[in-house]
Amino acid sequence: MELLPGDRENLAIQTRGGPEKHEVTGWVLISPLSKEDAGEYECHASNAKGEATASAKIHVVESLQEIALTK
């Protein structure tokens, strides 16, 4: 069973108006972040003008040494 955002104590979804008139900006805050929070997150939005989706992946590391640096 997949949990809904309101079922997790460390997850909050925020929205505010802007940046332009008639627009809304939204984001997800995960705090504290743990290995269990790793994965792909999706956002789905729709209104009378259409639909939009976006996704992002979170990879949780134990230390900065686990991050591969490239130029």
Long-range contacts (C-beta under 8 A, 24 or more apart in sequence): 10-34, 10-37, 30-58, 33-58, 33-60, 34-60, 35-60
